[in-house]
Amino acid sequence: MVSRLFKVYGPYAGRVNVYNYISQNKKAEAVIVKTRAVILREIKYRDQSKICSLYTRDFGKISVIVKGVRNPKNKLTGLFSPGNVVELVLYKKNSREIQLVSDGNLLLSPMVPAPDLDRFAILYKIIDLVRHATEVNEKNPAVFTLLTGTLEELYSIDSNYQQLYTWFLLRFVSLLGFQPSLRFCVISGKELMPAVESMKLTELYFVMNPGGLALPGASGESSATKQLIPMRLVILLRTFASTRFPSGNSIKADPADIEMLWNLLQDYCSLHFGHAKPSKNLSIISQILLK
């Protein structure tokens, strides 16, 4: 049976069990570590093994090899599928690019309670984005918590996939250092809501770079990096930003407005992740977001 995250993660959150293998000169060459991870990608290797990309709680994004896992008799068979949340025991060497998995168990799977094509479409957007927008071996517990919490909600029977993915995009881009300014005008620094009321505004600009909302008079002349959006979309964007975690249909909004916001945030993510990554990754990220 698949364990729910809140039951497994609760009292043991943040712990890593480490057992050092010490050589005769007392210098640690390798360790056995226990960590939680999300499977981002799997590749068949040789006859019965796999090489997988993982996002881990304790080490960020890493690659691992799982020997013999494609043998139906292997106890880890089925564990290393994209979207699974697992607890793993790794034989880890810092000098090695691909770490060795020695044991593991399943915590959460997109196959439970039942497969769903719409769910899988959002799942692959999320895990592909994390795989391409994060750096190898850069620990970021906040990103891991966001990823696992989003997947847990995505796999629940009452999840609103459209709302959840929109919320994830805003949180993810913010955690990676590109949080848009939604309270103050990103150009003038003036507080937005009092200005909106006094000027009786019905629209604001969303400026792509620098990121955030801007008053019409302060948004500059170029139209290449800004988009005029109605106040209802401004309010919806601020609602997503202030929502700690969406569950089901907790955010009341027209699906058409959610779609507009989704597209806006995808453009924003593509631009800023592209600035932080090589041009090849920008092309990949853009393809992921447009799927």
N, C-alpha and C positions, 0 to 999 in steps of 0.2 A: 504494500500500500504506500502511496506517495504521502510524505509528511508535509503538512502545511508549514510555510515559512515561519509564521509567528510562534509556532510551537517549538520549532527546532532552534530558531535563532535567539529566542528570548534570553534565558539566563546565561547562555554561553557565548553571546555576541562579543566579538573582539578577541577571543582566545585563539592562540595558535600553539599546538603541541609540537615541540621541537626536541629531537634527540640527536645529539651530535655524534658523528663518527670521527673519532680522534685518532690521528696517526701517532707514531711513536714520538715525533717531535712536538706533540701537543697542539699542533695546528689543525683547526677544523677544515676539512676539505669538502665535506658534503653534509647535508642535514636531511632528515626526514621531517616533512612539515605537513600539517593538516590545515586545509583551508576550504572555503566555499567558493564555487565558481559557476558561471553561466557558460554553456557551450555556444560559441559563436559560429564555428565552422568545423567540418570534418572532412578529411581527405583520406582515401584508401592508401595504404602503404604496404607494399609487398603483398604476400599471400593473405595474411590474416590480421594485420595491424592497422592502426589509424594514427594519423597526425592531426591534432585538433588545435584550434585557436580558442583560448578561454579568456574570460574577464574574471579575475579573482578578487576576492575581498582584500587579501593581504599583499599581493604583488602586482596588481593591475593586469594588463594584458600580457599573456605569455602563450608560448606554444608547448605542447606536450606530445609525447608518443605513448600510445597504449598498445602494448604488445599482445597479440593473439586475441584481440577483442572481437574480431569478426568470426571467430570460432563459436558456433552456437552453444558449446559447452562451457565457454568462459563465463564466469560469474558477473563480469562487467558488460556483457552483451546488452545492447539497448540503452546503455547509460549515456553514451557520447553522441547524442543526436542534438542538432541545433535547437536552442530554446530550453533545453533541460537545465534545471538548477540542481547542482550536485554538491556533495561534500567529498573531498578527495584527500588521499594521502599521496604526497609526491616525494620522490627522491631527487632533491634539488641541489644542483651545483651552479654557483654564480658564473662560472666560466663556460657553461654549456648553454647554447641558444635554445635547445629543445629539452625540456625536463621529462623525467620518466614517472608515469603513474603506476603506483603499486596497489592501490585499493580505492574504493569509493562506494557511495550509495546515493540513491536518487531522493531529492527533496521535493521537486516540483516538475511537472511535465505538461506540455501543451496538448498531450493526448488525453488528459483527464479534465473534465468528465467525459468528453468525446471530441474527436477531431472536428475542426470547423475551418472551412476555406477562408472566410473573412478574417478570422483570428490569425491564421497562418500568414496571410498577406501583410497584416500589421506587424506580426512577430518578425518577419524577415526584414522589413524596413528598419525596425528598431535594432536588431542585432547586427545587421550590416552597417548601419550608421555608427554604432559603437565600435565596431571592428576597424572601420576606416578613419574615424575621427579621433581616436585615442592613440597614445604612444605606447610602445612596448616597455614593460617594466616600470611604468609610472603609476605608483599606488595612488588611488583616489577613492577612499571609502564612501564618500558622498555619491559618486557616480555608481558605485556598486550597489549602494542602498537604493538609489533611484531605479536602477535597472531591475533588481530583483523585486522591488515593490511594484513596479509597473507590470512586470510579467505575472506576478501573483494575481493582480487585478484583471489582467488580460485573460487569464485562464479561468476566471470565475464565470458562472453561468449568466450573471446579469450585467456583464461588462458592456459599456458603450464604447466600442472600439474607436470611433471617430473622435469623441471627446478625449479619451485617454491618450491617443497618439498626439493630439494637438497640445495637451498639457505636457506630455513627455518632451516634445520638441522645445518648448519654452524653458523647461527646467534644465534640460540637457545642455542647451547652448549657454545658459546662464552659468551652470557649474563649470563649464570649460572657459569661462572668463569673458563672455560676450553678452552679459545681461543687458537687455535694452532698458533705457530710462523711460519709465511709465508714469512717474509722478511729476517730474520736472521736465520742462522743454529741453531737449537735448542740445539745442542751439543756443538759446538765451539763458537757460538756467531758471527761468520763471516758473513758479508752481502752476500746473496746468488747470486744475479744476476751478480755482477762483477766476482765472483768466477766461475760461470757457463761459462761466456764468456772467461775468461782467460784459463780455463782448458778444454774448448770445451766439456762440459758435455752434454749428451743426456738424462740423468736420474738423479733423486734425490730420496732419501729415504723419506718416510713419517713415522715418528716415533710416535707410539701410546702413549708412556709414557716415558718422557714428550712429550707433543703433538706438532708436527710441522715438518717442512721440515729439512732435514739434508744432508750435503755433504757426498758422499760415504766414504771418508777417516775418517770422524768424527762420523760415525753412530754406532760404536761399533761392537762387534763380534756376539751378539745374534741376531737371525732372528725371535724370537718369537714376538717381539713388533714393527716390522718395515716392510715396504713394499716398494719395488722399483717401482717407477712410472715414465713414460716418461715425457719429458719436456712439451709436449702439455697438459698433465693432470695437471702439476704444474701451467702452465699459466692459465688454466681454473679455477683451485682452487683459484688462486689469483684474477681472474676476478670476481668470485662469492663473494669473501671477500670484494672487492672494490665497488661492485654494491650496491647502496643504497636501491634500490627496483626493482626487475625484473617485467616487465610487458609484457605479451604475449611472443613473441620470441625475446625479447630484447638482450638475450645472444646467440650469434651465435655459435653453437657447434654441433658436431656429437652426435646423441642420444645414441650411444654406449659409448661414452666418458662420457656423463652425467650419464649413468647407472653405469659405473665404479666408478665415483666420489661419487654417491649416496651410493653404497655399502661400499666404504671406510669410509665415514662419519657415516654411520650406525654403523660400527664396532667401530669407535672412540667414538660415543655417548654412546654405550652400555658399553664400558670399563669405561669411566669416570663417567657416572651416577651410575654405579655399585659401584665405589669407594666411592661415596658420600651417597649411600643408603644401607639399609639392603640387605642381599643376596636374600630375597624373591622378593624385588623390582627389583633387577638385573635380575632375571629370567623373570619377567613380562616385563620389558623394552626390553630385548632381543627378546621375543616373538612378541612384538609390531613392532619392527624394522624389523623383518624377515617376516612379513606378506606380 
